[in-house]
Amino acid sequence: MNKEQWKNYVENNIIQVWWWANQEWVQELLNFPLIYTLNKLKWGGVGKGLHKLLLQLRFKIVKKPVMPVMEYMITSRCTLNCKHCNSFMPKFKDETHIKLATFEDFKNDIDKVLSAVDYINFIGFVGGEPTLSNDLAEMIEYACSKKQIRQVFLVTNCTIAPSEKLIKVMKNKKFAAQLSDYSHVKNIKNGVTVKYDKWKDAIVRNHIRFNNYQEKRKALTWFTMPELYKDVQDKNMMKTQYSKCVQSCNVICDGKILPCTATPYIYHNLELLPEIHNEVIDLRNNQTPKELTNTIIEYFARPNPTFCNYCHFGNVVGGLPCGEQE
């Protein structure tokens, strides 16, 4: 890497490990003892700076990237139809929905990533609604069994009651559940009902770590999403926007690593800019672990993903009711 690429890599990867672990919802959900101990140090950002130096040194030694956060999109199908969905699920068409991932899909995809990275700081199972998969328990159990995966979580809208098998694997000390509370939503269609209390009762009774971020904040935590359409915007603006983006996690979707929660919708539904084809990391091709390592390093060494050109933020409105239906 040249100096500019290294600067981008540090900003987009190494610093992001600290940034993501210190997000309020993550602090309520997961546990990173080293980071949270360093964060308690006095004298300004000394803990943050020390953590940055430690990860830079680690990278120089192991020559593999860390994944600050990784989400695994099991499906784009959902039991709800939320107006401000940050994954744009209601905008998918029947013919563009993502195929429901199987356990073998997950195992092959995650094994490929783990062969090429140092570790994944935390991985989340998302959708759509991930509990639509009959293989979810096996996926969680496998993720929790891997030493290279530090923490594991599940995001659920609590419309499908948890099975005994799922509850059993969720008891792992590396696991936590993020329970979305849509109990207040009145106009849910297709006979779907919210089972938040049932989920919460099972979680508490079995001593499973969880957060109820929305319940604590009276379900007023959502904000408006950007308009998405093909465009080429100012490069400096794109870089600034990317550095401030609260959705810039890494998503595995249908065997491909994409840069944020909006990109699966863009990739499967909109006309793509030519550069995007060179940026998407396909885990199901024949790259060797070393080749994939280099590809992931290059991925983080760019100023920002080309996908950022599609996001057009107007006046973002926050404090919206969670789960408002289309």
URFEN-V985879 format. One record per residue. RES is the residue in three letters. OMEGA is omega as a letter, one per 20 degrees, with the letter a starting at -180 (* if undefined). D_CENTER is the distance of its C-alpha to the mean C-alpha in Angstrom with 1 decimal. Layout:
res = {RES	RES}
omega = {OMEGA	OMEGA}
d_center = {D_CENTER	D_CENTER}
//
This chain:
res = {MET	ASN	LYS	GLU	GLN	TRP	LYS	ASN	TYR	VAL	GLU	ASN	ASN	ILE	ILE	GLN	VAL	TRP	TRP	TRP	ALA	ASN	GLN	GLU	TRP	VAL	GLN	GLU	LEU	LEU	ASN	PHE	PRO	LEU	ILE	TYR	THR	LEU	ASN	LYS	LEU	LYS	TRP	GLY	GLY	VAL	GLY	LYS	GLY	LEU	HIS	LYS	LEU	LEU	LEU	GLN	LEU	ARG	PHE	LYS	ILE	VAL	LYS	LYS	PRO	VAL	MET	PRO	VAL	MET	GLU	TYR	MET	ILE	THR	SER	ARG	CYS	THR	LEU	ASN	CYS	LYS	HIS	CYS	ASN	SER	PHE	MET	PRO	LYS	PHE	LYS	ASP	GLU	THR	HIS	ILE	LYS	LEU	ALA	THR	PHE	GLU	ASP	PHE	LYS	ASN	ASP	ILE	ASP	LYS	VAL	LEU	SER	ALA	VAL	ASP	TYR	ILE	ASN	PHE	ILE	GLY	PHE	VAL	GLY	GLY	GLU	PRO	THR	LEU	SER	ASN	ASP	LEU	ALA	GLU	MET	ILE	GLU	TYR	ALA	CYS	SER	LYS	LYS	GLN	ILE	ARG	GLN	VAL	PHE	LEU	VAL	THR	ASN	CYS	THR	ILE	ALA	PRO	SER	GLU	LYS	LEU	ILE	LYS	VAL	MET	LYS	ASN	LYS	LYS	PHE	ALA	ALA	GLN	LEU	SER	ASP	TYR	SER	HIS	VAL	LYS	ASN	ILE	LYS	ASN	GLY	VAL	THR	VAL	LYS	TYR	ASP	LYS	TRP	LYS	ASP	ALA	ILE	VAL	ARG	ASN	HIS	ILE	ARG	PHE	ASN	ASN	TYR	GLN	GLU	LYS	ARG	LYS	ALA	LEU	THR	TRP	PHE	THR	MET	PRO	GLU	LEU	TYR	LYS	ASP	VAL	GLN	ASP	LYS	ASN	MET	MET	LYS	THR	GLN	TYR	SER	LYS	CYS	VAL	GLN	SER	CYS	ASN	VAL	ILE	CYS	ASP	GLY	LYS	ILE	LEU	PRO	CYS	THR	ALA	THR	PRO	TYR	ILE	TYR	HIS	ASN	LEU	GLU	LEU	LEU	PRO	GLU	ILE	HIS	ASN	GLU	VAL	ILE	ASP	LEU	ARG	ASN	ASN	GLN	THR	PRO	LYS	GLU	LEU	THR	ASN	THR	ILE	ILE	GLU	TYR	PHE	ALA	ARG	PRO	ASN	PRO	THR	PHE	CYS	ASN	TYR	CYS	HIS	PHE	GLY	ASN	VAL	VAL	GLY	GLY	LEU	PRO	CYS	GLY	GLU	GLN	GLU}
omega = {r	a	a	r	r	r	r	a	r	a	a	a	a	r	a	r	r	a	a	a	a	r	a	a	r	r	r	a	a	a	r	a	a	a	a	r	r	a	r	r	r	r	r	a	a	r	r	a	r	r	r	r	r	a	r	r	r	r	r	a	a	r	r	r	r	r	a	r	r	r	r	a	a	a	r	r	a	r	r	a	a	a	a	r	a	r	r	a	r	a	r	r	a	a	a	r	a	r	r	a	r	r	r	r	a	a	a	a	a	r	r	r	a	r	a	a	r	r	r	a	r	a	a	r	a	r	k	r	a	a	r	a	r	a	a	a	r	r	a	r	a	r	a	a	a	a	a	r	a	a	a	r	r	r	r	r	r	r	r	a	a	r	r	r	r	r	a	a	r	a	a	a	r	a	r	a	r	a	r	a	r	a	a	a	a	a	r	a	r	r	a	r	r	a	a	a	r	r	a	r	a	a	a	a	a	r	r	a	r	r	r	a	a	a	a	a	r	r	r	a	a	r	a	r	r	r	a	r	a	a	r	a	a	a	a	r	r	a	r	a	a	a	a	a	a	a	a	r	r	a	r	a	r	r	a	r	r	a	a	a	r	a	r	r	a	a	a	a	a	r	a	r	a	a	a	a	r	a	a	a	a	a	a	r	a	r	r	r	a	r	r	r	r	r	r	r	r	r	a	a	r	r	r	r	r	r	a	r	a	a	r	a	r	r	a	r	r	r	a	r	r	r	r	a	r	*}
d_center = {26.5	28.7	28.5	26.4	23.9	23.7	23.3	20.3	18.8	19.4	17.9	14.8	14.2	16.5	16.5	12.7	12.8	15.1	13.6	10.2	12.4	14.7	12.8	14.9	12.6	11.3	15.1	16.0	13.8	13.7	16.5	16.9	20.8	21.5	19.3	20.5	24.0	24.0	22.7	25.8	28.1	30.5	31.5	28.7	25.9	27.5	24.8	22.1	24.6	25.5	21.9	21.6	24.9	24.0	20.9	23.1	25.8	23.6	22.4	26.1	27.1	24.6	23.9	20.4	17.1	14.6	10.8	9.8	6.2	5.0	3.5	7.0	8.4	11.7	13.4	13.8	16.6	16.7	19.5	19.2	19.7	18.2	19.7	16.9	13.9	11.1	10.4	14.2	14.8	18.5	19.2	18.8	22.3	23.5	24.1	20.7	18.5	16.4	18.3	17.3	16.0	18.5	18.5	20.2	17.6	14.8	17.4	18.5	15.2	14.0	17.6	17.7	14.8	16.4	19.7	18.7	16.8	18.1	15.3	11.6	11.4	8.9	7.0	5.9	7.9	7.5	10.1	12.5	13.6	12.8	16.2	18.0	17.8	20.8	19.1	16.3	18.4	19.2	15.6	14.9	18.3	17.8	14.6	16.5	19.4	18.1	19.3	16.9	13.9	14.4	12.5	11.0	9.9	10.2	9.8	13.2	15.5	18.4	20.5	21.1	22.8	21.5	23.8	25.7	24.0	20.5	21.9	23.5	20.5	18.5	21.3	20.0	20.0	16.6	15.0	14.1	13.7	12.3	15.1	15.3	19.0	20.5	24.0	25.4	24.6	27.9	27.7	25.4	26.9	27.9	28.8	25.3	25.6	23.2	23.6	21.8	24.9	25.2	21.6	22.2	25.7	24.5	21.8	24.4	27.2	25.4	24.3	20.6	18.4	16.5	16.1	17.5	16.4	17.8	21.0	21.8	21.5	23.5	20.6	20.9	17.5	16.4	17.3	18.4	16.4	17.8	20.2	19.1	21.8	23.0	24.4	25.2	24.9	26.2	24.6	24.9	23.4	20.4	19.9	20.3	18.0	15.2	16.0	15.7	12.7	10.5	7.8	8.0	4.8	5.7	5.6	8.6	10.7	14.3	14.7	13.4	10.9	10.1	9.1	7.2	6.8	10.6	11.5	11.8	14.3	16.0	16.3	17.8	19.8	21.1	23.5	21.9	23.2	24.8	22.9	19.6	21.1	21.6	18.0	16.0	15.8	17.3	16.9	19.8	22.4	24.9	23.6	24.8	22.5	24.2	23.7	20.0	19.9	21.7	19.6	16.3	18.5	19.7	16.3	15.7	19.4	19.5	19.9	17.0	15.8	18.5	16.0	16.5	19.9	18.9	17.6	20.7	20.3	23.5	24.2	21.0	22.0	20.3	21.4	21.2	21.6	18.5	18.7	21.6	22.5	23.6}
//
